[in-house]
Amino acid sequence: MFKKKKEKAKREKKSALTVLREYIESFGIALILALIIKCSVVEAYKIPSGSMEDTLLIGDFLLANKFIYGAKIPLLPVHLPAFREPKPGDIVIFKYPRNPKVNYIKRCVAVEGQTVQIINKVLYVDGERFPDLPFSKYTDQRTRSPGRDPRDNFGPYKVPKGHLFMMGDNRDNSADSRYWGSLPRELVLGKAMIIHWSWSPDPNAPIITRKDLLSVPKNIGYNILHFPTRVRWNRLLNIIR
């Protein structure tokens, strides 16, 4: 009798360990799959600045297609073959050349071998005017003189091999290739795909600080109260072009 109880307890213990092991294995597989998807297929990004207005606004949350330009395999210094290379007109997420820990998003306006020139704010690529897209804008009517600032008069500049020339759609308020040079192809992360969420900034929202323990519930309460008006409903699920 005692022997049977002992064997039963042993089986139950083994069964519990088996269940625990299965949970751990399932969690591990899910974690690996999530890592692969994040690193190789799709990744979420938030727009922190106005350099791409009015195409992308501060508070837009977007998904990027990392597969199209050749995704990086997690934990290995290897990239999958690209379906195609970035081309003029693509909105691209990339590592900032001067600080690769920071991600930038700009529009590609020229690729290797093409010549970029800006004359009095007008962008030319290979001698032809680059089309201003519906949401691109200029906010400063003044034109800065050549040599003083590359914003309004730049080049001609031939994009080196293996590089891209990037510009923000908010042409007068964008730190881009006019200032920090062309973008090495290996720093490209993905192509902007879709806006999955858009949250309008509110200067009146309570700021979360360590000194004020009530700042967190105040912020949460404020955002819940103003949720319907802060969400940019008309931007949700917009395809990025």
URFEN-V255019 format. One record per residue. N is the residue number from 0. RES is the residue in one letter. SS is DSSP state (alpha for helix, beta for strand, coil for the rest). Layout:
n | res | ss
N | RES | SS
N | RES | SS
This chain:
n | res | ss
0 | M | coil
1 | F | alpha
2 | K | alpha
3 | K | alpha
4 | K | alpha
5 | K | alpha
6 | E | alpha
7 | K | alpha
8 | A | alpha
9 | K | alpha
10 | R | alpha
11 | E | alpha
12 | K | alpha
13 | K | alpha
14 | S | alpha
15 | A | alpha
16 | L | alpha
17 | T | alpha
18 | V | alpha
19 | L | alpha
20 | R | alpha
21 | E | alpha
22 | Y | alpha
23 | I | alpha
24 | E | alpha
25 | S | alpha
26 | F | alpha
27 | G | alpha
28 | I | alpha
29 | A | alpha
30 | L | alpha
31 | I | alpha
32 | L | alpha
33 | A | alpha
34 | L | alpha
35 | I | alpha
36 | I | alpha
37 | K | alpha
38 | C | alpha
39 | S | alpha
40 | V | coil
41 | V | beta
42 | E | beta
43 | A | beta
44 | Y | beta
45 | K | beta
46 | I | coil
47 | P | coil
48 | S | coil
49 | G | coil
50 | S | coil
51 | M | coil
52 | E | coil
53 | D | coil
54 | T | coil
55 | L | coil
56 | L | coil
57 | I | coil
58 | G | coil
59 | D | beta
60 | F | beta
61 | L | beta
62 | L | beta
63 | A | beta
64 | N | beta
65 | K | coil
66 | F | coil
67 | I | coil
68 | Y | coil
69 | G | coil
70 | A | coil
71 | K | beta
72 | I | coil
73 | P | coil
74 | L | coil
75 | L | coil
76 | P | coil
77 | V | coil
78 | H | beta
79 | L | coil
80 | P | coil
81 | A | coil
82 | F | coil
83 | R | coil
84 | E | coil
85 | P | coil
86 | K | coil
87 | P | coil
88 | G | coil
89 | D | coil
90 | I | beta
91 | V | beta
92 | I | beta
93 | F | beta
94 | K | beta
95 | Y | beta
96 | P | coil
97 | R | coil
98 | N | beta
99 | P | beta
100 | K | beta
101 | V | beta
102 | N | beta
103 | Y | beta
104 | I | beta
105 | K | beta
106 | R | beta
107 | C | beta
108 | V | beta
109 | A | beta
110 | V | beta
111 | E | coil
112 | G | coil
113 | Q | coil
114 | T | beta
115 | V | beta
116 | Q | beta
117 | I | beta
118 | I | beta
119 | N | coil
120 | K | coil
121 | V | beta
122 | L | beta
123 | Y | beta
124 | V | beta
125 | D | coil
126 | G | coil
127 | E | beta
128 | R | beta
129 | F | coil
130 | P | coil
131 | D | coil
132 | L | coil
133 | P | coil
134 | F | coil
135 | S | coil
136 | K | beta
137 | Y | coil
138 | T | coil
139 | D | coil
140 | Q | coil
141 | R | coil
142 | T | coil
143 | R | coil
144 | S | coil
145 | P | coil
146 | G | coil
147 | R | coil
148 | D | coil
149 | P | coil
150 | R | coil
151 | D | coil
152 | N | coil
153 | F | beta
154 | G | beta
155 | P | beta
156 | Y | beta
157 | K | beta
158 | V | coil
159 | P | coil
160 | K | coil
161 | G | coil
162 | H | beta
163 | L | beta
164 | F | beta
165 | M | beta
166 | M | beta
167 | G | coil
168 | D | coil
169 | N | beta
170 | R | coil
171 | D | coil
172 | N | coil
173 | S | coil
174 | A | coil
175 | D | coil
176 | S | alpha
177 | R | alpha
178 | Y | alpha
179 | W | alpha
180 | G | coil
181 | S | coil
182 | L | beta
183 | P | beta
184 | R | alpha
185 | E | alpha
186 | L | alpha
187 | V | beta
188 | L | beta
189 | G | beta
190 | K | beta
191 | A | beta
192 | M | beta
193 | I | beta
194 | I | beta
195 | H | beta
196 | W | beta
197 | S | beta
198 | W | beta
199 | S | coil
200 | P | coil
201 | D | coil
202 | P | coil
203 | N | coil
204 | A | coil
205 | P | coil
206 | I | coil
207 | I | coil
208 | T | coil
209 | R | coil
210 | K | coil
211 | D | coil
212 | L | coil
213 | L | coil
214 | S | alpha
215 | V | alpha
216 | P | alpha
217 | K | alpha
218 | N | alpha
219 | I | alpha
220 | G | alpha
221 | Y | alpha
222 | N | alpha
223 | I | alpha
224 | L | alpha
225 | H | coil
226 | F | alpha
227 | P | alpha
228 | T | alpha
229 | R | alpha
230 | V | beta
231 | R | coil
232 | W | alpha
233 | N | alpha
234 | R | alpha
235 | L | coil
236 | L | coil
237 | N | beta
238 | I | beta
239 | I | coil
240 | R | coil
